[in-house]
Each structure stands twice: as structure tokens, then as C-alpha cells.
Amino acid sequence: MQTIDWDAVSALADAVMALTAIFAALYVLKQYRQSVRLQEIQQILDMYRDADSILNRVTTEFQQNNQVDFTESQLRSVINLIDVHERLISQRLLSTRVSNFYYDFLDIGRGSDKTNSFHSGVNRFLQENQDEYRHLINSLKSRESTKSLTEW
């Protein structure tokens, strides 16, 4: 009669448990990556909704009041939103994917008309408030696509 080698059984059970732990860790890692991706998508959507809301409000006010130039309040609301996003990026609180989306969304330099009232209003506003927005101004100067907003 054959005897059971309990050491071999124990080693086999240990191997099965180790493989189970490896598969569980891989599954958790996959779920974590998916969670991070969903969080990035949510951040992008929130960023877009905030910007769209402010820009729509400012544009509607501009058109309804037959304004020739944007008011300081309108410009401040747009600049403050940009400033908040720049600070989040500089503190590395947003992922690279979200930051890239933001930079593409903010890409003012491509085909922008530097004589339009929004561009000139933002330029004037930043020039008049250089101390308050010095970090934002430095950030805008560092990118070719937004440098034109800081040329005075």
C-alpha cells in the first residue's frame, strides 16, 4: 500500500494558495487602474462643465448687454477658474492625462485672434493684476500656445 507524502501535499497546497494570492493581486491591480481611469474621466468632465458654464454665462451676459468689452467681473471669473486649474496641476493633484486635456482645452494660441475683445480683455486684466496672478502669468508664459495672453 502506498503512503501519502504529506510534505508534498502541503507544498502543493502552499503553491495553490500562492497562485490564488497572485491572481487576486492582479485582479485588484486591474480594478485599481480602472478606478483611476474613471476618476480621471470624471475630473475631465468636471473641468469641462465648469469651464463651459462660466464661458456660457460670460458670453450670454456679453451679448445680452451689447457690451463692447468684457467687464472685470466676467474676466475675473474666467481667470480664477484657469488659476485654480493651474494650481492643481502645479501641485501635481491632477494626472498627466487630465493635465493634457486641460492644456488642449486651454490652447488659446492656435488660430486665436489677438484683437478680439476676450483676448485683449484677459491680456489687460492680467497686466493690471500682475501681483495677484503672478503664478498664473508665469504658467501661461511658459507655454507657447498661451504666451500671447501675457505679452504686454
N, C-alpha and C positions, 0 to 999 in steps of 0.2 A: 504494500500500500504506500502511496505517495504522501509525503507530508507537505504541508503548506509552509512556504517560506514567508514568514510574517514580516521580515525585513523588506522583502521585495514588494509585498502588498502595501506596506507603509510608504515605501519610496514611490510607488505608483500613485497612491492617494495624495501624497505631497505634490507630485508633478501635476495631477489633475487640479488640485487647489491652486497651484501657482499659475497654470494656464487660465483658470477661471478668473483669477485676480488680474492677469494681463488683459484679458478680453474686457473685463469690467472697466479697467483704467482707460483702455482705448475708446470704449463707448462714452465714458464720462468726458474724455478729451474732445470727442466729436460733438457731444452735446454742448460743451463749453464754447467751442468755436462757433457753433450755430447760434448760441445765445449772444455772443459778442457781435456777430454779423447782424442779428436782429436789432441789437442795441444801436449799432452804427446806422442802420436804416432809419430807426426812429429818430436819432439825432439829426440826420439829414432832413427828414420830413419836417421836424420841428423847426429847424433852421430856415427851411424854405417857407413854411407857413408864417413864421414871424416876419420875415423879410417881405413876403407878398402882402401881408396885412398892412404893414407900415407903408409900403410903397403905394398900395392902392388907396389908402387913406390920404396920403400926401398928394397924390395925383388928382384924386377927386376934389380935394379942397382947392388945389391949384386951378383946376378947370372951372369949378363952380363959382369961384370968386373972381374969375377973369384976371388972375394975378399975372404980373409981368415977371416977377421974380419970386423965388421961394422965401417964406418967412424964416426967421431964426428958429422958431419952434419946430417948424417942419424939418428943417435941416438938422437940428439937434436930435430929433427922434431917429432919423436915419443914421447919423453919425454915431449916436450912442449904441445902436444895435451893432454896427460894424465894430465899434470899440470893444463891446462885450465879447464878440466872436474872436477878435484878435487876441484878447487877453486869455480866453480859454485855450486858444491854440498855443500861445506863448508859454502857458503853464503846462502844456502837454496833457490837457484834460480831454482833448478830442483825438481820435485816432487819425492815422495818416489818410485813410480813405475819406473820412469826414472833412479833414482839413483840405484835401484836394478838391472835394466837391465845393467847399466854401470858396477856394481860390478861383475855381472855374466860374462859379456863380458871381463873384465879385469882379471878374475880369472886365474892367471898365475900359481898358486901353484898346481892345480890338474894335476898330471901326467907330470909336466914340467921337462924337462931335464936340470938340473942346469949347465951342462957342455956345452950346446950348445952356439954358438957364440953370439946369440942375448941376451940371459940371462946374459952371462958373460960380454958382451959389456955394457948393461944397468947398471949392477952392478958396473962396473968400472967407467962408466960415472957419475953415481950418487955419487960415492965415491970421484971422483975428483972435483965435483961441489956441495959439501955439503952446502955451504953458499947460493948459488943461488937457490937451490931446497930444502931448509930445510923443508918447509911446505909439499911438496910432499913426501919427505922422511919420515916425521912423519906420514903422512896419510898411506903410504904403510906399515910402521912398525906396524900400529895399526890393520891391517887385517892379519889373518893367511895365507890367500891364496897369499898375495903379500909380506909377510915379507922376503922371501928368496931373493928378489931384494935388500934388504938393509943390508944384513948380510956380513960384511967385517971385 
